[in-house]
């Protein structure tokens, strides 16, 4: 099986679209984002570059999520573009999750080694310098407040909590977490601080999962199944319920002939997203690799019961 994302990057709307209600401009955009062998950046997915500010990122996300949300085309004939639409919407959400938070965006920017213009590099460097200075100032404030005593400590904790809210609004989740931890240490009985700290820590874990997914997707697009498998597994450790990570790991494992793990991950993806065709298709491929043809036939039959027009599943069932 060719190792690539489930798409046809060299297709043109006129030659491959078939009977579809999708406007041609949407078809072109969907196909443009499907290019095996080239890592399309999160910025490109949102139609931006690395100079974009948080407002532009948010605006682009809202516009693109509305344009590519599968529900926006409910009841329309999508033909081959159904899976592409779902994949693109997922990638738009993933791009926003990484770029909307300053720390994960900085990590992502640092990981990009090619296709970055001088103007973008200047913007990335400037953001890093601003964050370093803000981090230094925040550290100084925290050291000062820890010298306070009595009621002053409670006031300092309240101020740190307010600072954390402001930092969070600016996308500085890492600095907000530091401020909340300091506030909790100053006032450990205040439930509001503990609750918000727990919420932000959970968001931070999901952000790290998104970072690993971004790396995995880039490795997958470059055809490096082994590296992609490692990155998808790392994403699953941060977010065990991530269907995207489970499907990616299953794809890579099938390519690496690790059919036992591929079957386990695909089955888990089916459990979390029973209506998604890719999970059952990968599960069937893994079952075939394990010489479980009867199970594979049953899996494909279930898939076709939900998606009668799934040509790949029909062809695979026929081959059995």
N, C-alpha and C positions, 0 to 999 in steps of 0.2 A: 504493500500500500504506500502510495506516495505520501511523504511526510510534509504536510502543509496544513494551514487552516482550511476549514471547509468552505472554500470559495472558488470562483473562476475569475482570476484577475485579468486574463487576457480576453475576456468576452466583451463584446460591445452590446449596447442596449438593443440595437436593431437586429443583430444576428442571434442573440441568445435569450432575449427576454421572453419570447413566446407570448401567450395571452395574459397580459398583466394590465392592471389599472394604474400602476404607479406612473407618475409623470416622468418624462425622459430626463429632466434635470435631476430628479431624485435617483433614478437609475444610475446616472453617470457618477453622482457623488458616492453612492454605495460601492460601485465598482472601483472607483479611484482609491478607496480606503482598503482595498483587498489586493495587496501586492506581495506575494511570496518572495523572500530573498531580500526585502528591504524593510527595515524597522521604521514604521510610521510613528512619529512621536505623538505624545499626548497633546501637544500644541496643535499639530496638524489635524488631529481628530476633531478638535474644537474650532479649527479654522483660524488659529492664532499662531504667534511665534513667541519666543521666550521673553520678549519685551513687554508682554501683556501684564496689566495690573490686575488686582483681585476683582475689581468691578467688571472689567472686560471678560475675565474668565467666567464669572458668574453669569453674565449676560449671554455669552456664547453657549454655555451649558444649557441655560433655559431654552434658548432658541433651537439648539440641535436636539435636545431631548424631546421637545415638542414635535420636531420635524420627523425624527426617526423612531418615536415610540410606536411599537407594534399596534397599540390600541388606536392610534390615530388613523390606521388603515384597516381597522376591523371591518370585515365583510367585503373587502376589496379582493380582487384577483391579484395575487402576488407572484405566482409562478416561482421561478428560482430565487426571487428576491426575498421570500419569506425568511429563510435562514440568515441572509445578509442583513436584513433589517434588524432582526433580533440581536445579531452579533454586533452591529454598529451601535445600537442603543446601549448595549452592555459596555462597549468600549468608551462611549461618551460619558457614561456614569463613572467608569474607572478613571478616565482622564480627569474629571472634575474632582473626584475623591483625592487624587494625588496632588493636583495643582492648587486646590483651594486651601490647603494647609501649608503654612510656610516651611515647616521642618521637612515634611515629605517632599515638597517641591524642591527644596534645596538639595536633598539627597538625590532626587531624580535629575536635577540639572547637572549635578556633579558626575552622574553616571553616563551622560551623553558625550560621546567622543567624536562624533562625526556629524556633518550636516548642520553645524551651528555657525551662523554668520558672526562677523566681528561685532556687529551691533548687538546681537543677542548675548555674546560673551561679556560685553561691557555691562549690560543690564544685569546679568547673573552675578557678576563680580560686585556691582553696586549693592544688590540685595544682600549678598553675603556680608558685606562690610556693615551695612545698617543693622543686620541681625546680630552681628558680633558686638556692636556697640550697645545695642539694647540689652543683650545678655549680660554685658559687663555692668551696666547701670542697675539692672534687676538684682544682680548678685550683691552689689553694694547696698542696695535698699534692704535686702534680706538680712545682711550682716548687722545693719544698724538696728533693725526692729528686734532682733534677738537679745539686745541689751536692755530692752524695756522690761518693766516689772508691773505686777498687779494689774489694775484696770487698764493701764497703758498697753499691756500685751493683748488684751481683748480688742482694744481700738486698733492696734497694729494688725491683728488678724482680720478684722473687718476691712481695713484698707487693702490688705493683700487680696482678700476675696474680691473686692471691687476691681483691683488691678487685673486679676485673673479674668474677670468677665470682659474687660476692655481688650485684653490681649487675645482672648478667644474670638471676639468679634473681628479682629484684624487678621485672623487666621494663624496666630502665633500659639498653636496648641502646646508646643514644648515649653515655652516660657510660662504659659498659663498653668501647666501642670506643676512647674517649679513653685510658682506663687501659691498655689493651693496646698501643696505639701508643707510649705512654710507656715501657711495660715493654720493648717490642721495641728502642726506641732505647737503653735502658740495657743490655740484654743481647741483642744481635742474633743470637747464636749458639744461643739456646735454641729448639729446634724446636717445643716445646709452645706457646710464646707465638705464634710465627708461624702455626702451624696453626690455633689458635683464632681469631686475628685474621682469617685468611682466611675461616673459616666465618661469623664474625659480619658481615663485610663483605658476604658473599653474602646473608645474611639481611636486612641493611639494604637492599640493592638490591630484594629481593622485597617488603619492607615499603613502599618507595616506590612500587612497582608497585601494591600494594594500595590505597595512598592515591589514586593516580590512577584506579584502578578505581572506588573509592567516589565520586569526583567525577563520573566518566563516567556511572555508574548514576543519580546524582541528576539530571544534565543530561538523560539519556535519559528518565527518568520525567517530567520537566517538558516533554518534547517538543522539546528543543533539539538537533536532530540534528547541526548543525554543530559546536557546542561539544563534544558527546559524542564526535564523531569525533576531535577534537583530543586529548581526554583519553585515549581508548582508544589512540591512537597513542603517546602519552607512556607509557602503561602497557606497551605492547609494547617500547618502547625499553629499559625497565628489565628486562623479562622477555619476551624474544622468543618463548618457548615457551608463554606463557599462552593457553590455549584460550579462556578467558573474554574476554580482551582482543581476541583475533582475531575471535571471534564478534560481540562488541559493535561493533568497527570495521566488520565486514562489514555488520551491520544498518544502521548509520548511513550507510555508503557507498551501500548500495542505496537508502535514502531520499533521499540527495543525488544519485542518478543517476550516481554514480561507479562504474560497473559493472566496470571493469577492475580497480580496486583491491579492490572487493568480492569479485570472483572469486578474486583472489590470496589474500586473507586467509581466505576461506571454504575454499579448497582446502588451505591450511596447517592450518586447524582440523580438517579431515577427516583430514589426515595424522596429526595428533597424537591425535585422538579419533575413530577410524573408525566407532565404534558409535553416536555421538551423532547424532540425527536433524537437529538444527538446522543443523549445518554443511553437510550435503548440500542441505538445503532452501534455504539462503541461496545456495549455489553455483548451484543451478538457477535461482533468481531472477536472479542476476547474469548467467548465461549467456543467459537470455531477454532481458535488457536489452541484451546484446551481439549479439542476433539469432543466437545459436548454439542454435537449437531442437533440433537433433539431439543435441548434447551435453547439453542440459537434460533431454531425454527419457531419455537413458542414466543421468544422475545421479539422476533421480527413480525410475527402475526399480531402481537399486541401493539407494536409500533404502527403497523399498517391499519389497524382498527381505528387508531386515532388520527393517522395521517395517510389516507388512502393514496395520495399523489406522491408519496415519498419514493422517488424512482430508485435511489441507491438501495433502499431497503428491499424494494421489490426485486431488483436485479440480484441482490445477495441471497434472498430467499430462493429464487429460481436456480441459483448455482448449487444450492444444497440438495 
